[in-house]
Structure formats: structure tokens, C-alpha cells
Amino acid sequence: MKKLLPMLMWCLLIPALLKAQEIEVSGTVTSADDGSPLPGVTVMIKETQKGALTDINGKYTISAPSNSTITLSYIGFKPVSQSVNGRKTIDFKMESDLQALSEVIVTGYHTQNLREVSGSITSIKSKDIAQVPLASFDQALQGRAPGLLVQANSGQPGAAANILIRGKGSVLGSNTPLYIMDGVEITAQDFATLNPSDFESISVLKDAASTAQYGSRGANGVILISSKQGKVGKTKINYDFQTGYSTLPTNKLVLMNSQEKLQYEMDRGNPYGWTEEDLARLRLVDTDWEDVFFRKGKTNAHTLSASGGSGKTTYFTSASIFDQTGTVPNTGLKRYTGRLNVNSSAGDFDFGINSTFGYSDYTNTSEANTGIATPLNAIRWSNPYETPYTETGEYTQMASGQPNALQELLENTNLRNQIKGVGNVFIQYRVPFLKGLVARTSWGGDFRSNENSAYVNPTTYSGGFATGGQGSYGRAYAKQFRYTGTTSLRYTVPMPELHNLSVGVFNEVVKTTSNSFNFTGYGLGGAFNNEAGITPGNSTNGFIPSVGGSGTANALLSYFGDVKYSYKNRYFLELNGRRDGSSRFGDNKKWANFGSVGLSWIVSDEAFFSGLKSTFNELKYKISYGSSGNQAGIGDFQSRELYSRSVYAGVGGLVQSQLANPDLQWERKSVFNTGIELSTFNGRLSVTAEYYNSITSDLFLNQQLSRTTGYSSIVSNIGSLQNSGFEFFVDGDVIRTKSFRWALNASLTANKNKVKSLIGGETEIISGNFINRIGEPMNSLYVVEYAGVNPANGNPLYINSEGVAGEAYSPNFRKIVGTSEVPFFGGFGTAISYKGIAVDAFFSFVSGNKIFNNDRANVENPAYLYDNLSKELTTFWRKEGDITNIPRPGATFRSATTRFVEDGDFLRLRNLNVSYTLPSALVNSWKLSTIRVFAQGQNLFTWTKFLGFDPEMSTTSLTGAQYPALRTITFGLNVGF
């Protein structure tokens, strides 16, 4: 007892003694790599757990006992510590942590390192897409991340791609991911007016643990874009330039030349009644309509940026011009963008602005249809023995009566002008009286203004057939503004060294308003191809213009929170909960709850793993489950009773056009995810493998109604879908020395899509050549199996329900022959660098899906004898015993068979880049920091058996009028000042 009393006295006195000996320590924390200051570094007193953060200049001040130890930790850097030993100034240099799990990524409303993340998130480096010569950056993401399927809908400059994350989870609703740039929701269709060179990083959030924080907007995954920010230091100026050209890819659907087409017509009875003189004259003409319709496109791009900072303020600013003409005349994009990002701090406040503005001119042509006036169909249908112009220079009137599509292309125009602005302002306050408590509010907006104009020349088929030979001019204006406001409180709870706890609460509001109007005037005259050429309409001349307009709005109110806890920096727990209220849903279902739980474990930190550390440096296991929702893809007023304006017997009135559904609610996706992340060879090789299983319930589907109601259907929540699969990603250096590096990377996704339930207990829904059947993938091809030609009489053969080939045909013989949904996809690449020379190549691939080639069916239909046809038809059955796949011309033609179902498999050399960076000693002597020259190719080669220009498409079939992907080669220069 006598010994215990003095010990208790000492325990009580030690804190007082330490407090009495405290001194104020200050210093600067910089990166050991480049000497730049590191803001936001956690500075801790080891003995007392007292903490502070470095400011924007990397400076800190903290009260510390004179005999204590200061420890520093920062995401992406190795921890460091120093003993105080009575010193009042202590500077630190922190080294980058090359281990895979130290990588810093954006995970939503904050940043984390991979060590802490329990969800499925892939980060794409900005250098992989910044200088790809595509007007819409999303197409450059193909194959870059497992689970991310990017399908180019069109090769027109500025056309957005279709992106799916882990398969389609909706039938009527949208499957488009949520796009967030610097905290502001943006629209995918506007990517053509954004400059990817301004992006710092892109994070793809795929599972519920990572997307649940976005609640009813995150069911289709989330793509987060973070723009570049400045760093303290002298101003750095960079200039990037590219110039090049685009060409047409190889067309595997071969058509007849003049000799073949004329002979085919003679074999079919000479439908045009050509004389021998006509035939002799026509055989001398052999027009390649691809040469007529396509050209060599041009690409030019300039970007000038500056970044830096001093004191407590940093900035990044840029300006760019992008000009790309398509391979089809009258198509192209001109884009002008500017960006300004500023961040500053004052005391306990941080504040800043991120903003970008853009203007674009986008000219396009009609595609993805079977219209006879659509120019892109003419490359298939125009006869090779005809020319676009007569000998006198006038447009040729085609013998078949089809319009001269070159005239349609050159004389009619379709132009869109877009003004785009995205920006946000934020302010953050570190509460001084409660260390670890941070308040933040951020408000931003996404503004878009589109003005479209369409001129239809009276001399064209479109101007004559559709407008009575008078032509038309139309203009449409549409404006949309969406603002996002997010306010939060986050408290990092002071705890013993082994524990780390952070709690955040948020409030968010998102509101979108849009309106539009349009008019089309007729009776064009004179030399004007704008409003000045319209004949004023009145009650006698019949030129009454068409007018229209619309207005809509929707809003989302959300309350959510998260809890992040770690123990020993080895065991991690993440909890997310969110409650959303949406104006789109019925009064009974406006609010919904979403949430997730995620666990991760750094297995390699366990004692039992120590024997494997020399081989496997890091190993993390993660598992998560949660839910998110989908409110996109349905109308803003889909749950409400709607009325439309109607006129009867000269009297106007209102007519009910939609029934109310007060029980309409979110589609809900529940996702299970588990996987491992592995790093080996001292961080040179990293591997990620994951399994996921997601169920989408309460699908948006059209529920059929009794005809006595006067309405055919109503959108309801009935049905469910399942997507499950595996993802694999590997990235590493095969060889890494001081002057030589060889790196490889590869990603693979295997996704299985399955319909779980449908409307009212139905087992299948048939739509054209496709079926949604329980237990099968959605959008499965459902056609009759084609068995070739009967050599005895030339009639087509089909497989019946018993599996026997015969001439009989019935829709009852249809069966599922594949799915249009892609089950396997990914990419792989390699990078080799030696001193200043670098070669990078990246490939993407798709496998296992089927495409219905309606474009091919149109040119293999013998009924279209008057137009050009596929060369394959020259092998049609002529006599008994002929072995061929083409029936006799008089046989009944049916397209809904496997004859026109093709594999969608392809392997594409997506990007090849060869560059040379001049030696720094030489460049510095010129008072510059860097000079790099490069040449790159985009979509250089595609290996596929698909009969057409391009097998890459997001639709279930190739309807017709395909604008092929651009094969682009550019040469560029990067200069740093």
C-alpha cells in the first residue's frame, strides 16, 4: 500500500508536468518527390493524441510536450515521425507510398485511400483520356475499368457513347450512370462541350457500398470527375496541340458492282427494260458510293493551361479549341471551352470555386433508320451504274425513283449550337473549439442552352415530299438548369491510437427545370436558307407554321449520413444511410430509404501472414451489401394525371392523356459485392478480383389495362432483373529500371443478365425479334432458325419445333438464339518507355453478344431489285442441285431468322501512342520545363466477322444508316513553360 500511493501520485502529476513543459512547435510539410507543400496532412502528438492539420501551404502549428513525438500521416504517403527534443521548428519531408493500397481515389463526397475502401471503385488516370482525339471523352473509357462497358452509338463527332456499369438493370427506365463533376450532376449528352484535358481523375463507383451515398440516383453506378487544381509554387504553363485526320473503316458488307448488278437484273427479267446500248453505256460506269459520301475528316485541337499558387491561394485555368470534321460531309464539331478553379484559405476557413464554360457548333446527319431520304442509306442502295451528277453538273434523278441522297446530304442542314456552363462554389470551416469537426457547404449548377436549326431545301426529296415542294426551315430552343446544393458536418472523433472514427451527416437538394419551344415555317423562297426565306402564313396561302413548346421540372431532397471506423488501420467498417424524396413519384411513395454496409480487412497486416510478405506485399479482403435506387428514364410527371390540349370542331379543350398512379416508386437495386485486392513485387504488380450479384426490383414496366378504361397501359413497378458476374483487373511493371520500363494491364468482366419476374405473373414479353423471358437474359433474340436452301427447288429451309429442317415456316418455330446484352468485355494494354521514348498501346474487346443485322437484310432482300444489293445475292439458286445459302428470287423472303443474326464479337486497337520527351538538360537551356512530341492513332484496326462498318453498338440491332466510328491519326506537341 505504501508503494501504491506514490505511484498514484506520480500518475496524477505526469499530465500536469507535461502540460507545464509544452512548447509551440511549427514547421512545413513537403513532398520528398518534388518539394511541393502538402496541405491537409494529419499532425499528431503520439503521447497525447492531440492533432492538427497543415494548411494550404503545408504549414502547421501545434502545442507539444518538449519530450514528445510528432507523427504525420497523409493519404498516399508513408507515415513519418520525429522527436521534439525541445525544438520549436520541425520540418518534414514525406515520401510517396508506392504500395497499391495507398493510392488516393475519389469515393463520392470525400477522398480515401484504397486501404480504407470496402466498396468497388476503379480510378482511371487522366493521362489515359486527356489527349485522345475524340470529341466526347466517354468513348475513351472503353476497356479502362472492369465492369464498365462503353459502346459508341455513332461515329459523328460529338456523339455521346452509351455506358453501362455491370449490365442493364432497367427495361423502361434509364441505364445511364450518374455523372458528377466537382460535386455537380451533369448530363452525358453534353460531353461534347467539356474538355477532358481539364480532368484530374475519373472514379467509377460500381457497388452499393460506394453508390448508396447517392441513394435514388446511384442504381446504375456513378462516374465521378474531378477537375485539375493548382499547387503552391511558381506558375506552370502548358500548351498542347494536335492535328490529324480521320478515315473510313473497312466495310465488310460487300455490294454488287455495275457488272454484277446489271447481270443480276438481266437474270431477273430486266425490270428497267435496258437495251443493249443502255447496257453497254451503263457498264462503263462503276460508282463507288462510299467514295461519293465519305471524305477524309480533319482534327485540330489546342489547349493552354496555367496553374500555381502563393500564400494561401492556388489556381488552375485553361482554354481550349477543338475542331473536328466528320468523314461524312456536313458533319462535325467545333468546341471552345474555358475553366477557372481557385482554392484559398483564411484561418479556419477554406473556400473555392470550380467552373467551366463552353460553346459548341455541332452539325449532324440522320442515322440509325431505314428512311429512303437518309443519306447514309444511299451508300447501300444507290445503283453503281448511276452517278451523283449528270454531265451538265446537275443532281442525277435516280432511275429507281429513290432520292439522290448526295443532294439530301449537301443541300439540307441540321445544326446545333450549345452553350454549357458547370460550376460550384464551396466554403469549409474547421471548428476551432471542437477539434475534428468540419462544416462544409457546396452549391453548384449545370446550365445548358441548345439551339437547333434545320433547313430543308425545296429541291430535295425531303423538301418536296414532306412539304409539298416548298421546303421548310425550323428552329428549336431548349434550356435546362440543374442546381445541386450539399451541406455537411463531419466529425473525426479523437480516439486512442488504435482507433479511428469519422461520422458525417449531409443534406442535399437537386432541382432541374427545363423549357423549350420550336417552330417550322414553310414556303421557302429566294436565296435565304434561314427565317428570312419563310413565306408568312395566312388563312389563304396555306403556309401556317408548326409551333410547339414544353416545360418541366423535378426535384430531389435528401438526408444522409455515413460512419467510417477503423481499428489498427487494419479492420475497416463503412456504413451509409440515405432518405430521398422525389417529385417524380406518387403521393404514397415519394420517400424511400437506401443504405449499405461494407467491411474490409488488410489480411497482409496479420501476424500469420508475415511469412508471405516477401512475396505478397499487400492483401485486402472486402465485402459489402446495400441498396440504391433509380428515378431516371421516366417522365417528370409519370405518376400524375395529365391533360393535353385538343381541338374538336373548331373548339379547344382539355383531354386527359395519362392516368394517375400514386403508388409509382423507385426502381430499387440491391447489390452484394466481395473481392480481394493484392499487391506483389514491392508494389509493382496489383491484382483485383471481385464477384457481384445485383437484383433490380420494382421495375418500371407498362402494365396493360382493360380497353374499357380508354388507356392501353400505365407505368407501374412490376418485375425484376438480376445481374451477376466476375471482374478481374491486373496492372503492373514487368520490368522497371532507372531508364527502362515495360508495363502491362488487363481487365475482364463476365456479366450474366437474367429476367427474374414480369408483369402480372407473365412468363415472357415478345417485342419484334426480341423476347424478355423469365430465366433468360433480357433482349434475347427470338427468331426462326434458318437452315439454308433446298437444292432441289431453291426454297429456303427452316428448323421446326421438333428440330427438323423443312420448307414450312411458322412464328411458333421461333427460339432464343442469343442475347444482345454483352456477357464478356474488357481491355488490355502495354506501355514501354526507354529514357525519353515511350510506346503505349491499348486494345478493347467484346464477346458473346448477338446482333440482328437489319442493314444487311435490306440489301439481301430480292424484292428490292431496283436498288443495289449485296454481292452475296449473285450466288442465288438457279437450277436443281445448286448448293447455296441464297434462295431463288421468287421464294418468300423472311428476315426474322438466324440468317441475319451475327456475332457481335470484336477486338479493337483502341489507341496507339508513340512519343518522345526531349532531355531535360536541353529543354531547361531553352528556359522551358518540358517538350514532348507524339503521334497517336484511334480505332486503327478492328478484328471482327460482323458484316458491316462497325460491330460496336448499344442497340439490339443494326437498323440501317450507320455512321461508322472514326479511324483517327493525329500528331501532337506538349510544351511546358
C-alpha positions, 0 to 999 in steps of 0.5 A: 500500500505504501508503494501504491500511493506514490505511484498514484501520485506520480500518475496524477502529476505526469499530465500536469508536468507535461502540460507545464513543459509544452512548447509551440512547435511549427514547421512545413510539410513537403513532398520528398518527390518534388518539394511541393507543400502538402496541405491537409496532412494529419499532425499528431502528438503520439503521447497525447493524441492531440492533432492538427492539420497543415494548411494550404501551404503545408504549414502547421502549428501545434502545442507539444510536450518538449519530450514528445513525438510528432507523427504525420500521416497523409493519404498516399504517403508513408507515415513519418515521425520525429522527436521534439527534443525541445525544438520549436521548428520541425520540418518534414519531408514525406515520401510517396507510398508506392504500395497499391493500397495507398493510392488516393481515389475519389469515393463520392463526397470525400477522398480515401485511400484504397486501404480504407475502401470496402466498396468497388471503385476503379480510378482511371488516370487522366493521362489515359483520356486527356489527349485522345482525339475524340470529341466526347471523352466517354468513348475513351473509357472503353476497356479502362475499368472492369465492369464498365462497358462503353459502346459508341452509338455513332461515329459523328463527332460529338456523339455521346457513347452509351455506358453501362456499369455491370449490365442493364438493370432497367427495361423502361427506365434509364441505364445511364450512370450518374455523372458528377463533376466537382460535386455537380450532376451533369448530363452525358449528352453534353460531353461534347462541350467539356474538355477532358484535358481539364480532368484530374481523375475519373472514379467509377463507383460500381457497388452499393457500398460506394453508390448508396451515398447517392441513394435514388440516383446511384442504381446504375453506378456513378462516374465521378470527375474531378477537375485539375487544381493548382499547387503552391509554387511558381506558375506552370504553363502548358500548351498542347496541340494536335492535328490529324485526320480521320478515315473510313473503316473497312466495310465488310458488307460487300455490294454488287458492282455495275457488272454484277448488278446489271447481270443480276437484273438481266437474270431477273427479267430486266425490270428497267427494260435496258437495251443493249446500248443502255447496257453497254453505256451503263457498264462503263460506269462503276460508282463507288458510293462510299467514295461519293459520301465519305471524305477524309475528316480533319482534327485540330485541337489546342489547349493552354493551361496555367496553374500555381499558387502563393500564400494561401491561394492556388489556381488552375485555368485553361482554354481550349479549341477543338475542331473536328470534321466528320468523314461524312460531309456536313458533319462535325464539331467545333468546341471552345471551352474555358475553366477557372478553379481557385482554392484559398484559405483564411484561418479556419476557413477554406473556400473555392470555386470550380467552373467551366464554360463552353460553346459548341457548333455541332452539325449532324446527319440522320442515322440509325433508320431505314428512311429512303431520304437518309443519306447514309442509306444511299451508300447501300442502295444507290445503283453503281451504274448511276452517278451523283451528277449528270454531265451538265453538273446537275443532281442525277434523278435516280432511275429507281425513283429513290432520292439522290441522297448526295443532294439530301446530304449537301443541300439540307442542314441540321445544326446545333449550337450549345452553350454549357456552363458547370460550376460550384462554389464551396466554403469549409470551416474547421471548428476551432473549439471542437477539434475534428469537426468540419462544416462544409457547404457546396452549391453548384449548377449545370446550365445548358442552352441548345439551339437547333436549326434545320433547313430543308431545301425545296429541291430535295426529296425531303423538301418536296415530299414532306412539304409539298415542294416548298421546303421548310426551315425550323428552329428549336430552343431548349434550356435546362438548369440543374442546381445541386446544393450539399451541406455537411458536418463531419466529425473525426472523433479523437480516439486512442491510437488504435482507433479511428472514427469519422461520422458525417451527416449531409443534406442535399437538394437537386432541382432541374427545370427545363423549357423549350419551344420550336417552330417550322415555317414553310414556303421557302423562297429566294436565296435565304436558307434561314427565317428570312426565306419563310413565306408568312402564313395566312388563312389563304396561302396555306403556309401556317407554321408548326409551333410547339413548346414544353416545360418541366421540372423535378426535384430531389431532397435528401438526408444522409449520413455515413460512419467510417471506423477503423481499428489498427488501420487494419479492420475497416467498417463503412456504413451509409444511410440515405432518405430521398424524396422525389417529385417524380413519384406518387403521393404514397411513395415519394420517400424511400430509404437506401443504405449499405454496409461494407467491411474490409480487412488488410489480411497482409497486416496479420501476424500469420501472414508475415511469412508471405510478405516477401512475396505478397506485399499487400492483401485486402479482403472486402465485402459489402451489401446495400441498396440504391435506387433509380428515378431516371428514364421516366417522365417528370410527371409519370405518376400524375394525371395529365391533360393535353390540349385538343381541338374538336370542331373548331373548339379547344379543350382539355383531354386527359392523356395519362392516368394517375398512379400514386403508388409509382416508386423507385426502381430499387437495386440491391447489390452484394459485392466481395473481392480481394485486392493484392499487391506483389513485387514491392508494389509493382504488380496489383491484382483485383478480383471481385464477384457481384450479384445485383437484383433490380426490383420494382421495375418500371414496366407498362402494365396493360389495362382493360380497353374499357378504361380508354388507356392501353397501359400505365407505368407501374413497378412490376418485375425484376432483373438480376445481374451477376458476374466476375471482374478481374483487373491486373496492372503492373511493371514487368520490368522497371529500371532507372531508364527502362520500363515495360508495363502491362494491364488487363481487365475482364468482366463476365456479366450474366443478365437474367429476367427474374419476374414480369408483369402480372405473373407473365412468363415472357414479353415478345417485342419484334425479334426480341423476347424478355423471358423469365430465366433468360437474359433480357433482349434475347433474340427470338427468331426462326432458325434458318437452315439454308436452301433446298437444292432441289427447288431453291426454297429456303429451309427452316428448323421446326419445333421438333428440330427438323429442317423443312420448307414450312415456316411458322412464328411458333418455330421461333427460339432464343438464339442469343442475347444482345446484352454483352456477357464478356468485355474488357481491355488490355494494354502495354506501355514501354518507355526507354529514357525519353521514348515511350510506346503505349498501346491499348486494345478493347474487346467484346464477346458473346453478344448477338446482333440482328443485322437489319442493314444487311437484310435490306440489301439481301432482300430480292424484292428490292431489285431496283436498288443495289444489293449485296454481292452475296445475292449473285450466288442465288439458286438457279437450277436443281442441285445448286448448293447455296445459302441464297434462295431463288428470287421468287421464294418468300423472303423472311428476315426474322431468322438466324440468317441475319443474326451475327456475332457481335464479337470484336477486338479493337486497337483502341489507341496507339501512342508513340512519343518522345520527351526531349532531355531535360538538360536541353529543354531547361537551356531553352528556359522551358520545363518540358517538350514532348512530341507524339503521334497517336492513332484511334480505332486503327484496326478492328478484328471482327466477322460482323458484316458491316462498318462497325460491330460496336453498338448499344442497340439490339440491332443494326437498323440501317444508316450507320455512321461508322466510328472514326479511324483517327491519326493525329500528331501532337506537341506538349510544351511546358513553360 
